[in-house]
Every structure is written in C-alpha cells, then in structure tokens.
Amino acid sequence: MKHILSEDDKIFLEARIAETEKKTRAQIVLATAARCDSYAEIPWKAFAFGASTAALIVFLFDLFCPVWYTGTITLLSIVAILAAGIVPALLTVISERFARIFLLRSRKYQETLQYAESLFLSREIFATEGRRGILILISRFEKQVVILPDTGVRDRLSPDVMKNIISKMTLPLRKKEFRKAFENGLDELLTVLEPSLPGTEERNELSNEIIEE
C-alpha cells in the first residue's frame, strides 16, 4: 500500500515535532491511517441506490409508454436493474471518492474518533509525566482530523481551540497535502501552548516517529 507521507515528509515533520516539543514541553504524536473502518455497508448502499433508480426508470417508462411485455422484455428489465446496481457497487471498491458519497459525515467522524482513541491507548500516549501527550490523527479515506489531548493539556486545548486547529488542517487535507496539514497543526499547537507547560523537564518521552497504520 502506498504511504500517505514520503520519507522526506517524515524527516521534515519529525524535526518539526522535536522543535515544537522543545518549545512547549508537550509530547506530540502524529499518526496517519489509510482507512479507519472497512465500511462493509457502502457497496450495498450503492447497489440499492443504482437498482432502485433503474427500477424507478423502468416503472415510469411503463407508466407513460406502455408496451406489451414479453418474457424477453421482462428478462431484459431485470438484467438492467441488477446491472444498474452492480456497477456503482463495484465503483465504490475501485474509487475512494465515489465510495465516500455513500458514507455519512457523522459515521466518518465517529469511526475516525474511535480509531484515534484506540491508538491513544494502544500506543500508551497517556504515559507521560504530567499527562502531556497529544495525538493528531489524519485519516486518508475519511479525510478527517482528530486531536486527542491528555488531561495535562486540556485546559489549553478546549473544544473551540481544537476546532480552530482542525479547520487550519482541513483545507490542505482536502487537496491531499498531508505534510502541509500536519505542519499547520504543529504551527497552531505552538501558538496555543506557548509559553511552555509548567512543572515539567525538557525531555522526549514519546517517539517522534510518525505512526502509519
């Protein structure tokens, strides 16, 4: 599978993470996910949409242009309806952009959030002095950004502040500029978290290596 970030992107961002951590004393982890769920319902939704649309067209044609139905015409109508369902279902497998049409915005966000929460726990981002860990996750398929701050930094990263940071990351994300999206996020974190968090030593507790799953 093609990675979201190139090796040059990773080197650049890891240096930016170190710089931001040094100035803020937060512990920042960047992560990317190609897809946060399999979304098995998407092909079925596409099939239902295509088949129902074709069935409606056949019905309207019969209503306004009635013809004498023979076995052959009936069979052709059934085949056309099924084909109209199968084609968009296959397109959802081939094209991510087309597949996203059948994915609800709320479901995209919930799956990305759940994925981020699982990653936060499995990678033990909570295991820092003063609970200063921050996870920033970008999901490629969902085109979502999730920021999870630990308890030690939540006073500075309120929901409104995180919403503003995410908005600065979303525009380059839409253009598939993943490095720029992360760069914007780190810039905003630096602005929000300066001056540095009190009562902590300047040391790197979490790896700066970007997580790719």
MOVENMO-V14790 format. One record per residue. D_CENTER is the distance of its C-alpha to the mean C-alpha in Angstrom with 1 decimal. Layout:
# MOVENMO-V14790
d_center: [D_CENTER,D_CENTER]
This chain:
# MOVENMO-V14790
d_center: [16.6,16.0,14.4,11.9,14.6,18.3,21.0,22.2,18.8,18.8,22.4,22.0,19.1,21.0,24.0,22.2,21.0,24.7,26.0,23.9,24.8,28.4,28.6,26.8,27.5,24.0,22.3,18.9,16.4,13.5,11.0,8.6,7.2,7.8,6.8,6.9,9.8,12.4,12.7,16.4,17.3,15.7,18.8,21.1,20.0,20.4,23.8,24.9,24.2,26.0,28.9,29.5,29.5,32.0,34.1,34.3,35.6,38.1,39.3,39.8,41.5,43.8,44.4,45.5,46.8,48.3,49.4,51.3,48.8,49.9,48.3,46.9,45.3,43.8,42.4,40.9,39.3,37.6,36.5,35.0,33.1,31.7,30.9,29.1,26.8,26.4,25.5,22.3,21.3,21.7,19.8,16.6,17.1,18.0,15.7,11.9,12.7,15.2,13.3,10.8,14.1,14.8,11.7,12.4,10.5,11.7,10.6,6.9,7.4,9.9,8.4,5.7,9.0,11.1,9.6,10.0,13.4,14.5,13.8,15.7,18.6,18.8,18.9,21.3,19.8,22.1,25.2,26.2,29.3,29.0,25.4,24.0,20.7,17.4,14.0,11.4,8.0,5.6,3.0,5.0,5.4,3.3,3.9,3.5,6.1,8.2,11.8,14.2,17.8,20.7,23.8,25.7,23.6,22.5,25.6,24.3,20.6,21.1,18.5,19.8,19.6,16.0,15.2,17.2,15.5,12.0,13.8,15.3,12.1,10.5,13.4,13.3,9.6,10.6,13.4,11.5,13.5,11.5,14.7,15.6,12.5,13.4,17.0,16.7,15.2,18.1,20.5,19.7,19.9,23.3,24.5,23.7,25.0,28.1,30.8,29.8,29.4,32.9,34.5,32.6,33.7,32.1,30.7,27.6,26.7,23.3,22.6,21.1,19.8,16.1,14.4,12.9,12.1]
